[in-house]
Amino acid sequence: MSPRRMRRSPEERPEPRVYGTERVEEWSDGEWVVRSLTGSASGKAYRCPGCDQEIRPGTPHTVSWPNWAGGEAERRHWHNPCWRNRLRLGPGRSRY
């Protein structure tokens, strides 16, 4: 196995529940509403909270927010690998 591909422990594996184009994933850091985007719908660039790099228009990426009332206000756009690896970022590495 490549050092870059680590297996997740059972508590880190998401258990998705799908609702239309969105799904709910349960992680050790909470329950998240997650949507995969192709990046083609908007000409807007976003800043990934995981790596603090720009997500250019047209780039497939993930959008997520906490699964609670009002959680949409915390919506963030992530590079797909950054979303999957965010639990390994450690304190102070995420922008929010």
ABEGO torsion letter per residue (X at the ends): XBAABBBBBAAABBBBBBBEABBBBBBAAEBBBBBBBAGAABABBBBBAAAGBBBBBGBBBBBBBBBBBGAAAABBBBBAAAAAAAAAAEBGABAX
